[in-house]
């Protein structure tokens, strides 16, 4: 199942004082990419992470993201939404 996770900062992140934590976050994201759990990751215009995950369900995605260092330290959280296949093209096909 594909899921969309959108980061929401819980408090301002000072990149200078959290360098080690940010490095651990990057390492954790890298490991999740290597396991094909994180399929894509971006930053939006507000510098918040946008992640496309592949997981069996929404609760497992939450459990995985909750283990990220920035989440564990209360700096960010994620809003998770299940993505379903687009079926609108069926209107172009006569059945």
MIZALUM-722416 format. One record per residue: residue number from 1; residue in one letter; chain; x, y, z of N, C-alpha, C, O in turn. Coordinates in Angstrom, 1 decimal, always signed. Layout:
+--------+------+-------+--------+--------+--------+--------+--------+--------+--------+--------+--------+--------+--------+--------+
| martor | dofi | zavex |    n.X |    n.Y |    n.Z |   ca.X |   ca.Y |   ca.Z |    c.X |    c.Y |    c.Z |    o.X |    o.Y |    o.Z |
+--------+------+-------+--------+--------+--------+--------+--------+--------+--------+--------+--------+--------+--------+--------+
|    NUM |    A |     A |      X |      Y |      Z |      X |      Y |      Z |      X |      Y |      Z |      X |      Y |      Z |
...
+--------+------+-------+--------+--------+--------+--------+--------+--------+--------+--------+--------+--------+--------+--------+
***
This chain:
+--------+------+-------+--------+--------+--------+--------+--------+--------+--------+--------+--------+--------+--------+--------+
| martor | dofi | zavex |    n.X |    n.Y |    n.Z |   ca.X |   ca.Y |   ca.Z |    c.X |    c.Y |    c.Z |    o.X |    o.Y |    o.Z |
+--------+------+-------+--------+--------+--------+--------+--------+--------+--------+--------+--------+--------+--------+--------+
|      1 |    X |     A |   +0.8 |   -1.2 |   +0.0 |   +0.0 |   +0.0 |   +0.0 |   +0.9 |   +1.2 |   +0.0 |   +1.9 |   +1.3 |   +0.7 |
|      2 |    X |     A |   +0.6 |   +2.2 |   -0.8 |   +1.3 |   +3.5 |   -0.9 |   +0.6 |   +4.4 |   +0.1 |   -0.6 |   +4.5 |   +0.2 |
|      3 |    X |     A |   +1.5 |   +5.2 |   +0.8 |   +1.1 |   +6.1 |   +1.8 |   +1.8 |   +7.4 |   +1.6 |   +3.0 |   +7.4 |   +1.2 |
|      4 |    X |     A |   +1.2 |   +8.5 |   +1.9 |   +1.8 |   +9.9 |   +1.8 |   +1.9 |  +10.4 |   +3.2 |   +1.0 |  +10.4 |   +4.0 |
|      5 |    X |     A |   +3.1 |  +10.8 |   +3.6 |   +3.4 |  +11.3 |   +4.9 |   +3.9 |  +12.8 |   +4.8 |   +4.9 |  +13.0 |   +4.1 |
|      6 |    X |     A |   +3.3 |  +13.7 |   +5.5 |   +3.6 |  +15.1 |   +5.4 |   +4.1 |  +15.5 |   +6.8 |   +3.3 |  +15.4 |   +7.8 |
|      7 |    X |     A |   +5.3 |  +16.0 |   +6.9 |   +5.9 |  +16.5 |   +8.1 |   +5.2 |  +17.8 |   +8.6 |   +4.9 |  +18.6 |   +7.8 |
|      8 |    X |     A |   +5.1 |  +17.8 |   +9.9 |   +4.7 |  +19.0 |  +10.6 |   +5.6 |  +19.3 |  +11.7 |   +5.8 |  +18.5 |  +12.6 |
|      9 |    X |     A |   +6.3 |  +20.4 |  +11.7 |   +7.2 |  +20.8 |  +12.8 |   +6.5 |  +21.0 |  +14.1 |   +5.5 |  +21.7 |  +14.1 |
|     10 |    X |     A |   +7.0 |  +20.5 |  +15.2 |   +6.4 |  +20.7 |  +16.5 |   +7.1 |  +21.8 |  +17.2 |   +6.5 |  +22.5 |  +18.1 |
|     11 |    X |     A |   +8.3 |  +22.1 |  +16.8 |   +9.1 |  +23.2 |  +17.3 |  +10.1 |  +23.5 |  +16.3 |  +10.5 |  +22.7 |  +15.5 |
|     12 |    X |     A |  +10.6 |  +24.8 |  +16.4 |  +11.6 |  +25.2 |  +15.4 |  +12.9 |  +24.4 |  +15.6 |  +13.4 |  +24.2 |  +16.7 |
|     13 |    X |     A |  +13.4 |  +23.9 |  +14.5 |  +14.6 |  +23.1 |  +14.5 |  +15.8 |  +24.0 |  +14.2 |  +15.9 |  +24.7 |  +13.2 |
|     14 |    X |     A |  +16.7 |  +24.1 |  +15.2 |  +18.0 |  +24.8 |  +15.0 |  +19.0 |  +23.9 |  +14.4 |  +19.5 |  +23.0 |  +15.1 |
|     15 |    X |     A |  +19.3 |  +24.1 |  +13.1 |  +20.2 |  +23.1 |  +12.4 |  +21.6 |  +23.1 |  +12.9 |  +22.3 |  +22.1 |  +12.8 |
|     16 |    X |     A |  +22.0 |  +24.2 |  +13.5 |  +23.4 |  +24.2 |  +14.0 |  +23.5 |  +23.4 |  +15.3 |  +24.5 |  +22.6 |  +15.4 |
|     17 |    X |     A |  +22.6 |  +23.5 |  +16.2 |  +22.7 |  +22.7 |  +17.5 |  +22.2 |  +21.3 |  +17.4 |  +22.4 |  +20.5 |  +18.3 |
|     18 |    X |     A |  +21.5 |  +20.9 |  +16.2 |  +21.0 |  +19.6 |  +16.1 |  +21.7 |  +18.8 |  +15.0 |  +21.2 |  +17.9 |  +14.4 |
|     19 |    X |     A |  +23.0 |  +19.2 |  +14.6 |  +23.7 |  +18.5 |  +13.5 |  +23.7 |  +17.0 |  +13.7 |  +23.5 |  +16.3 |  +12.7 |
|     20 |    X |     A |  +24.1 |  +16.5 |  +14.9 |  +24.2 |  +15.1 |  +15.1 |  +22.8 |  +14.4 |  +14.9 |  +22.7 |  +13.3 |  +14.4 |
|     21 |    X |     A |  +21.8 |  +15.0 |  +15.4 |  +20.4 |  +14.5 |  +15.3 |  +20.0 |  +14.4 |  +13.9 |  +19.4 |  +13.5 |  +13.4 |
|     22 |    X |     A |  +20.3 |  +15.5 |  +13.1 |  +20.0 |  +15.6 |  +11.7 |  +20.7 |  +14.5 |  +10.9 |  +20.2 |  +13.9 |  +10.0 |
|     23 |    X |     A |  +22.0 |  +14.2 |  +11.3 |  +22.7 |  +13.2 |  +10.6 |  +22.1 |  +11.8 |  +10.9 |  +22.0 |  +11.0 |  +10.0 |
|     24 |    X |     A |  +21.7 |  +11.6 |  +12.2 |  +21.0 |  +10.3 |  +12.5 |  +19.7 |  +10.2 |  +11.7 |  +19.4 |   +9.1 |  +11.3 |
|     25 |    X |     A |  +19.0 |  +11.3 |  +11.5 |  +17.7 |  +11.3 |  +10.8 |  +18.1 |  +10.9 |   +9.3 |  +17.4 |  +10.0 |   +8.8 |
|     26 |    X |     A |  +19.1 |  +11.5 |   +8.7 |  +19.5 |  +11.2 |   +7.3 |  +19.9 |   +9.7 |   +7.2 |  +19.5 |   +9.0 |   +6.2 |
|     27 |    X |     A |  +20.6 |   +9.2 |   +8.2 |  +21.0 |   +7.8 |   +8.2 |  +19.7 |   +6.8 |   +8.3 |  +19.7 |   +5.8 |   +7.6 |
|     28 |    X |     A |  +18.8 |   +7.2 |   +9.1 |  +17.6 |   +6.4 |   +9.2 |  +16.7 |   +6.4 |   +7.9 |  +16.2 |   +5.4 |   +7.5 |
|     29 |    X |     A |  +16.6 |   +7.6 |   +7.3 |  +15.9 |   +7.7 |   +6.1 |  +16.6 |   +6.9 |   +5.0 |  +16.0 |   +6.2 |   +4.2 |
|     30 |    X |     A |  +17.9 |   +6.9 |   +5.0 |  +18.7 |   +6.2 |   +4.0 |  +18.4 |   +4.7 |   +4.2 |  +18.2 |   +3.9 |   +3.2 |
|     31 |    X |     A |  +18.4 |   +4.2 |   +5.4 |  +18.1 |   +2.8 |   +5.7 |  +16.7 |   +2.4 |   +5.2 |  +16.5 |   +1.3 |   +4.6 |
|     32 |    X |     A |  +15.7 |   +3.3 |   +5.4 |  +14.4 |   +3.0 |   +5.0 |  +14.3 |   +3.0 |   +3.5 |  +13.5 |   +2.3 |   +2.9 |
|     33 |    X |     A |  +15.1 |   +3.8 |   +2.8 |  +15.1 |   +3.8 |   +1.3 |  +15.7 |   +2.5 |   +0.8 |  +15.2 |   +1.9 |   -0.1 |
|     34 |    X |     A |  +16.8 |   +2.0 |   +1.5 |  +17.4 |   +0.8 |   +1.1 |  +16.5 |   -0.4 |   +1.2 |  +16.6 |   -1.4 |   +0.5 |
|     35 |    X |     A |  +15.6 |   -0.3 |   +2.2 |  +14.6 |   -1.4 |   +2.4 |  +13.3 |   -1.2 |   +1.6 |  +12.4 |   -2.0 |   +1.7 |
|     36 |    X |     A |  +13.3 |   -0.2 |   +0.7 |  +12.2 |   +0.1 |   -0.2 |  +10.9 |   +0.4 |   +0.6 |   +9.8 |   +0.2 |   +0.1 |
|     37 |    X |     A |  +11.1 |   +1.0 |   +1.8 |   +9.9 |   +1.4 |   +2.5 |   +9.7 |   +2.9 |   +2.1 |   +8.5 |   +3.2 |   +1.9 |
|     38 |    X |     A |  +10.7 |   +3.7 |   +2.1 |  +10.6 |   +5.1 |   +1.6 |  +10.9 |   +5.0 |   +0.1 |  +12.0 |   +4.7 |   -0.3 |
|     39 |    X |     A |   +9.8 |   +5.3 |   -0.7 |  +10.0 |   +5.3 |   -2.2 |  +10.5 |   +6.6 |   -2.7 |  +11.4 |   +6.6 |   -3.6 |
|     40 |    X |     A |  +10.0 |   +7.7 |   -2.1 |  +10.4 |   +9.0 |   -2.6 |  +10.3 |   +9.9 |   -1.3 |   +9.5 |   +9.7 |   -0.4 |
|     41 |    X |     A |  +11.2 |  +11.0 |   -1.4 |  +11.2 |  +11.9 |   -0.3 |  +11.6 |  +13.3 |   -0.9 |  +12.5 |  +13.4 |   -1.7 |
|     42 |    X |     A |  +10.9 |  +14.3 |   -0.4 |  +11.1 |  +15.7 |   -0.9 |  +10.9 |  +16.6 |   +0.2 |  +10.5 |  +16.3 |   +1.3 |
|     43 |    X |     A |  +11.3 |  +17.9 |   +0.0 |  +10.9 |  +19.0 |   +0.9 |  +10.0 |  +19.9 |   +0.1 |  +10.1 |  +20.1 |   -1.1 |
|     44 |    X |     A |   +9.0 |  +20.4 |   +0.8 |   +8.1 |  +21.4 |   +0.2 |   +8.6 |  +22.8 |   +0.4 |   +9.7 |  +23.0 |   +0.9 |
|     45 |    X |     A |   +7.8 |  +23.8 |   +0.0 |   +8.3 |  +25.2 |   +0.0 |   +8.5 |  +25.7 |   +1.5 |   +9.1 |  +26.7 |   +1.7 |
|     46 |    X |     A |   +8.0 |  +24.9 |   +2.5 |   +8.1 |  +25.3 |   +3.9 |   +9.2 |  +24.5 |   +4.5 |   +9.4 |  +24.5 |   +5.7 |
|     47 |    X |     A |  +10.0 |  +23.7 |   +3.7 |  +11.1 |  +22.9 |   +4.2 |  +10.7 |  +21.7 |   +5.0 |  +11.4 |  +21.2 |   +5.9 |
|     48 |    X |     A |   +9.4 |  +21.3 |   +4.8 |   +8.9 |  +20.1 |   +5.5 |   +9.0 |  +18.9 |   +4.6 |   +8.8 |  +19.0 |   +3.4 |
|     49 |    X |     A |   +9.3 |  +17.8 |   +5.2 |   +9.5 |  +16.5 |   +4.4 |   +8.1 |  +16.0 |   +3.9 |   +7.1 |  +16.0 |   +4.6 |
|     50 |    X |     A |   +8.1 |  +15.6 |   +2.7 |   +7.0 |  +14.9 |   +2.0 |   +7.5 |  +13.5 |   +1.6 |   +8.5 |  +13.4 |   +0.8 |
|     51 |    X |     A |   +6.9 |  +12.5 |   +2.2 |   +7.4 |  +11.1 |   +1.9 |   +6.3 |  +10.2 |   +1.3 |   +5.2 |  +10.3 |   +1.8 |
|     52 |    X |     A |   +6.7 |   +9.5 |   +0.3 |   +5.9 |   +8.4 |   -0.2 |   +6.5 |   +7.1 |   +0.3 |   +7.6 |   +6.8 |   +0.0 |
|     53 |    X |     A |   +5.6 |   +6.4 |   +1.0 |   +6.1 |   +5.1 |   +1.6 |   +5.3 |   +3.9 |   +1.0 |   +4.2 |   +4.1 |   +0.5 |
|     54 |    X |     A |   +5.9 |   +2.8 |   +1.1 |   +5.3 |   +1.5 |   +0.8 |   +5.2 |   +0.7 |   +2.0 |   +6.3 |   +0.2 |   +2.5 |
|     55 |    X |     A |   +4.0 |   +0.4 |   +2.6 |   +3.8 |   -0.3 |   +3.8 |   +2.5 |   -1.1 |   +3.7 |   +1.7 |   -0.8 |   +2.9 |
|     56 |    X |     A |   +2.4 |   -2.2 |   +4.5 |   +1.2 |   -3.0 |   +4.5 |   -0.1 |   -2.2 |   +4.9 |   -1.2 |   -2.4 |   +4.4 |
|     57 |    X |     A |   +0.1 |   -1.2 |   +5.8 |   -1.0 |   -0.4 |   +6.3 |   -0.5 |   +0.9 |   +6.9 |   +0.6 |   +1.1 |   +7.2 |
|     58 |    X |     A |   -1.5 |   +1.7 |   +7.3 |   -1.3 |   +3.1 |   +7.8 |   -0.6 |   +3.0 |   +9.2 |   +0.3 |   +3.8 |   +9.5 |
|     59 |    X |     A |   -1.1 |   +2.0 |  +10.0 |   -0.5 |   +2.0 |  +11.4 |   +0.9 |   +1.5 |  +11.4 |   +1.7 |   +2.0 |  +12.2 |
|     60 |    X |     A |   +1.3 |   +0.6 |  +10.4 |   +2.7 |   +0.2 |  +10.3 |   +3.6 |   +1.4 |   +9.9 |   +4.7 |   +1.6 |  +10.3 |
|     61 |    X |     A |   +3.1 |   +2.2 |   +8.9 |   +3.8 |   +3.4 |   +8.5 |   +4.0 |   +4.4 |   +9.6 |   +5.1 |   +4.9 |   +9.8 |
|     62 |    X |     A |   +3.0 |   +4.6 |  +10.5 |   +3.2 |   +5.4 |  +11.6 |   +4.2 |   +4.9 |  +12.6 |   +5.0 |   +5.7 |  +13.1 |
|     63 |    X |     A |   +4.2 |   +3.6 |  +12.8 |   +5.2 |   +3.0 |  +13.7 |   +6.6 |   +3.2 |  +13.2 |   +7.5 |   +3.4 |  +14.0 |
|     64 |    X |     A |   +6.8 |   +3.1 |  +11.9 |   +8.1 |   +3.2 |  +11.3 |   +8.5 |   +4.7 |  +11.4 |   +9.7 |   +4.9 |  +11.8 |
|     65 |    X |     A |   +7.7 |   +5.6 |  +11.0 |   +8.0 |   +7.0 |  +11.1 |   +8.2 |   +7.5 |  +12.5 |   +9.0 |   +8.4 |  +12.8 |
|     66 |    X |     A |   +7.5 |   +6.9 |  +13.5 |   +7.7 |   +7.3 |  +14.9 |   +9.1 |   +7.0 |  +15.4 |   +9.5 |   +7.5 |  +16.4 |
|     67 |    X |     A |   +9.8 |   +6.1 |  +14.7 |  +11.2 |   +5.7 |  +15.1 |  +12.2 |   +6.7 |  +14.6 |  +13.4 |   +6.6 |  +15.0 |
|     68 |    X |     A |  +11.9 |   +7.5 |  +13.7 |  +12.8 |   +8.5 |  +13.2 |  +13.3 |   +9.4 |  +14.3 |  +12.5 |   +9.8 |  +15.2 |
|     69 |    X |     A |  +14.6 |   +9.8 |  +14.4 |  +15.1 |  +10.6 |  +15.5 |  +14.4 |  +11.9 |  +15.7 |  +14.2 |  +12.3 |  +16.9 |
|     70 |    X |     A |  +14.0 |  +12.6 |  +14.6 |  +13.4 |  +13.9 |  +14.8 |  +12.0 |  +13.7 |  +15.5 |  +11.5 |  +14.6 |  +16.2 |
|     71 |    X |     A |  +11.3 |  +12.6 |  +15.1 |  +10.0 |  +12.3 |  +15.7 |  +10.2 |  +11.9 |  +17.1 |   +9.5 |  +12.4 |  +18.0 |
|     72 |    X |     A |  +11.1 |  +11.0 |  +17.4 |  +11.4 |  +10.5 |  +18.8 |  +11.7 |  +11.6 |  +19.7 |  +11.4 |  +11.6 |  +20.9 |
|     73 |    X |     A |  +12.4 |  +12.7 |  +19.2 |  +12.8 |  +13.8 |  +20.0 |  +11.7 |  +14.9 |  +20.0 |  +12.0 |  +16.0 |  +20.6 |
|     74 |    X |     A |  +10.6 |  +14.7 |  +19.5 |   +9.5 |  +15.6 |  +19.6 |   +9.6 |  +16.9 |  +18.7 |   +8.9 |  +17.8 |  +19.0 |
|     75 |    X |     A |  +10.5 |  +16.8 |  +17.7 |  +10.7 |  +18.0 |  +16.9 |   +9.7 |  +18.1 |  +15.7 |   +9.3 |  +19.1 |  +15.3 |
|     76 |    X |     A |   +9.3 |  +16.9 |  +15.2 |   +8.4 |  +16.8 |  +14.1 |   +7.4 |  +15.7 |  +14.3 |   +7.6 |  +14.8 |  +15.2 |
|     77 |    X |     A |   +6.3 |  +15.7 |  +13.6 |   +5.4 |  +14.6 |  +13.5 |   +4.9 |  +14.5 |  +12.0 |   +5.2 |  +15.4 |  +11.2 |
|     78 |    X |     A |   +4.2 |  +13.4 |  +11.7 |   +3.8 |  +13.2 |  +10.3 |   +2.3 |  +13.0 |  +10.3 |   +1.7 |  +12.3 |  +11.1 |
|     79 |    X |     A |   +1.7 |  +13.6 |   +9.3 |   +0.3 |  +13.3 |   +8.9 |   +0.3 |  +12.3 |   +7.8 |   +1.0 |  +12.5 |   +6.8 |
|     80 |    X |     A |   -0.3 |  +11.1 |   +8.0 |   -0.2 |  +10.0 |   +7.1 |   -1.6 |   +9.8 |   +6.4 |   -2.6 |   +9.7 |   +7.0 |
|     81 |    X |     A |   -1.5 |   +9.7 |   +5.1 |   -2.7 |   +9.5 |   +4.3 |   -2.5 |   +8.3 |   +3.3 |   -1.5 |   +8.2 |   +2.7 |
|     82 |    X |     A |   -3.5 |   +7.4 |   +3.3 |   -3.5 |   +6.3 |   +2.4 |   -3.7 |   +6.8 |   +0.9 |   -4.6 |   +7.6 |   +0.7 |
|     83 |    X |     A |   -2.9 |   +6.3 |   +0.0 |   -3.1 |   +6.7 |   -1.4 |   -3.7 |   +5.5 |   -2.2 |   -3.3 |   +4.4 |   -2.0 |
|     84 |    X |     A |   -4.8 |   +5.8 |   -2.9 |   -5.4 |   +4.7 |   -3.7 |   -5.3 |   +5.0 |   -5.2 |   -5.1 |   +6.2 |   -5.6 |
|     85 |    X |     A |   -5.3 |   +4.0 |   -6.0 |   -5.2 |   +4.2 |   -7.4 |   -6.2 |   +5.1 |   -8.0 |   -7.4 |   +5.1 |   -7.6 |
|     86 |    X |     A |   -5.8 |   +5.9 |   -9.0 |   -6.7 |   +6.8 |   -9.7 |   -7.5 |   +6.0 |  -10.6 |   -7.0 |   +5.3 |  -11.5 |
|     87 |    X |     A |   -8.9 |   +6.1 |  -10.5 |   -9.8 |   +5.3 |  -11.4 |  -10.5 |   +6.2 |  -12.4 |  -11.4 |   +5.7 |  -13.1 |
|     88 |    X |     A |  -10.2 |   +7.5 |  -12.4 |  -10.9 |   +8.4 |  -13.3 |  -10.8 |   +8.2 |  -14.8 |  -11.7 |   +8.5 |  -15.5 |
|     89 |    X |     A |   -9.7 |   +7.5 |  -15.2 |   -9.6 |   +7.2 |  -16.6 |  -10.6 |   +6.2 |  -17.1 |  -10.8 |   +6.1 |  -18.4 |
|     90 |    X |     A |  -11.3 |   +5.5 |  -16.2 |  -12.3 |   +4.5 |  -16.7 |  -13.4 |   +5.2 |  -17.4 |  -14.2 |   +4.6 |  -18.1 |
|     91 |    X |     A |  -13.6 |   +6.5 |  -17.1 |  -14.6 |   +7.3 |  -17.8 |  -14.4 |   +7.5 |  -19.3 |  -15.3 |   +7.9 |  -20.0 |
|     92 |    X |     A |  -13.1 |   +7.3 |  -19.7 |  -12.8 |   +7.4 |  -21.1 |  -13.0 |   +6.1 |  -21.9 |  -12.9 |   +6.1 |  -23.1 |
|     93 |    X |     A |  -13.2 |   +5.0 |  -21.2 |  -13.3 |   +3.7 |  -21.8 |  -14.7 |   +3.2 |  -21.7 |  -15.3 |   +3.2 |  -20.6 |
|     94 |    X |     A |  -15.3 |   +2.9 |  -22.9 |  -16.6 |   +2.3 |  -22.9 |  -16.6 |   +0.9 |  -22.3 |  -15.7 |   +0.1 |  -22.7 |
|     95 |    X |     A |  -17.5 |   +0.6 |  -21.5 |  -17.6 |   -0.7 |  -20.9 |  -18.8 |   -1.4 |  -21.3 |  -19.0 |   -2.6 |  -21.0 |
+--------+------+-------+--------+--------+--------+--------+--------+--------+--------+--------+--------+--------+--------+--------+
***
